[in-house]
């Protein structure tokens, strides 16, 4: 069965533990492995941290919406993170060069490595960050899967 879930919160880093718990549980409901649940949670947390730090300039009183939905046929999970802060240039969201060894700046690389689809879109009244992770099999838990129907990710 498909579901959708919406969280509305302020940009206070203390609330991220609540979001991490919800994301981890939602990913488990969709049928991801424990390892994938942790990775998905890390990717969503990294997006939220970037919103707080860069879009809102570390202000802790600004609105953030997180919409989560299970994809049809239990094929995966989608997160849409919406903020109303400062927009970023999408071309600059690629992360720094990996040869530049120093702390920080690897969040976008991490998010892209974990998730199957990562799309940032600055709109006139908001910023949207869409993250999608597909299960290895697009079939519900317990259903037979053929090699032709296996999806990407995992």
HELIX and SHEET records of a PDB file:
HELIX    1   1 UNK A   13  UNK A   15  5                                   3    
HELIX    2   2 UNK A   16  UNK A   30  1                                  15    
HELIX    3   3 UNK A   34  UNK A   50  1                                  17    
HELIX    4   4 UNK A   51  UNK A   55  3                                   5    
HELIX    5   5 UNK A   72  UNK A   74  5                                   3    
HELIX    6   6 UNK A   90  UNK A   92  5                                   3    
HELIX    7   7 UNK A  107  UNK A  114  1                                   8    
HELIX    8   8 UNK A  147  UNK A  149  5                                   3    
SHEET    1   A 5 UNK A   4  UNK A  10  0                                        
SHEET    2   A 5 UNK A  63  UNK A  70 -1                                        
SHEET    3   A 5 UNK A  76  UNK A  83 -1                                        
SHEET    4   A 5 UNK A 127  UNK A 134 -1                                        
SHEET    5   A 5 UNK A 117  UNK A 122 -1                                        
END                                                                             
